[in-house]
Amino acid sequence: MSKIGVIGAGYVGLTTAACFARLGHTVVCADVDEAKVAALSRAEVGAHEPGLAELVGEGLRAGRLRFVSGNAEALSGVDFVFLCVPTPTGVDGAADLTAVHAVLREARDAVAPGCVLVIKSTVPAGTTERVAELVGRPDVQVVSNPEFLREGHAVDDFLRPQRVVVGAEAEEAAHRVVGLYARTGAPALVTGSASAELVKYASNCFLAMKLSYVNSLAELCERVGADISDVTEGMRLDDRIGASFLEPGPGWGGSCFPKDTRALLSTADEAHVDFPLLRATIGTNGHQPHRVVSMVRDAVGPLAGARLGLLGLTFKAGTDDLRDSPALAVAALLAEEGAKLTGYDPCVSTDCGPVRVLDSPEAVAEGADGLVVLTEWPEFAELDWPNLAAAMTRPIIIDTRNLLPGDKVTEAGFHLIALGRPAQPLIQDQN
Ligand code: UDX
């Protein structure tokens, strides 16, 4: 078992630290936020990440996990240092590597001979090789080991990964990093560092492309009288396409896809590679909130003064994360047109921009001219529809996640508009 330092206690760093402790390693996890370090040392985990608080508690009790403020202890006396610092969108969409560079400058003089520096933060192809020069220590190897952790499933994704990807110029160091994951039994890919870095972007951008494709198909379905759920069901049966990431929605968001698509486009531009597919993937996604607003306008009428209730505010179900949430993009556009917004989300309790957050779907429905489902929280599929319809001024509901049980909702008197399905009037015309 190894001694591991983890720099950064965000959702990636904290998951990495707690899961490595679970796998039997001894871990020191550092963060600059002293209050966070103090809370984590008491096993208080702020993030909504199933299983993580339990693993942190277990690691602390077993003495295999410690939290420290300041990086010194996580850099010295360890065999591996994992960099899990943010790489946000910087100038022209490129990843901003300021935090990575700062840690490496500190690590240069602090790490012991033989230590392996592992870059887990998402960084553009070529970064690991460049920063290895910056570290400039022949006795210290720098290795890329991208994370593929979904929010809300991070612990499971770490402990039962579909693959472990490690990239390095020094193969021996790469195999040592693979060895840290031995207990997960996951297949490993050892490659050059630029390829490893690109696997991460290639995967996320491919998934984003798949979703933009499905979102455009959904728009087409509405126009030609097809049903997106049936179309994607037909597609899913083809192994070559795969069964997942085919649900249309108000657009993809979160802390990764928007950032990673822009960063890969920036890498392509720098490398003088034209990548129109990726540009269209991003452009199509930017169009989705506008499309949702048109659907609301078509159903409810002029939005100025309209009272609308939003169901779901986070970027997807199973997380409390509001970063780049398409629900908030829709809310901003609705508010711009003068709509009065209330919202309910099981993981959000404070007001979000123009949205007054209430404590139940019923409160949001009270006196509303329309409801808009924006996040696929399963509980929204099981609401008391007759009650909600009775509470509203006009029982109109726009389902952007195709989550609601259509029959029950319409039987309760709702006018239901679902993404990628022919609008109700079209069906009535046909009868
Ligand atoms: C993603 C990657 O999946 C993960 O591997 C990476 O390391 C971090 O980024 P995450 O940001 O947690 O994870 O979100 P994910 O579950 O992938 O969903 C991304 C977006 O796509 C969300 O906005 C979600 O609502 C949307 N989505 C996903 C759909 O609209 N339809 C789908 O079928 C699937």
Residues whose N, C-alpha, C, O or C-beta is under 5 A from the ligand:
A	BS01	UDX	E147 F148 L149 R150 E151 F245 L246 E247 P248 G249 G251 W252 G253 G254 S255 C256 F257 F315 K316
